[in-house]
């Protein structure tokens, strides 16, 4: 089965003369700008960019996702929000919680 990416043919050097030198964006077949280095869309910010699912929040805190679940049940740690029946952590809340640990001299373990 062929994907959309296989159907798209990269233009030759002669047809890309309008491209900026040193540009890190690439125009995808659907017209969106995509960052070559990260593979993420460039200028557009989504509404959920400040929210991380538990697995991503755990990775950012260098903890196992089950640790966040245990903290949540104990009432410890950054508090998640429920959006559409799913749990998310605000990245700003994660940073604020870590800062509060630094000011209290606490450990991030329960």
Buried (B, 14 or more C-beta within 10 A) or exposed (E): EEEEEEEEEEEEEEEEEEEEEEEEBBEEEEEEBBEEEEEEBBEEEEEEEEBBBBEBBBEBBEBEBEBBBBBBEEEBBBEBEEEEEEBBBBBEBBEEBEEEEEEEEEEBEE
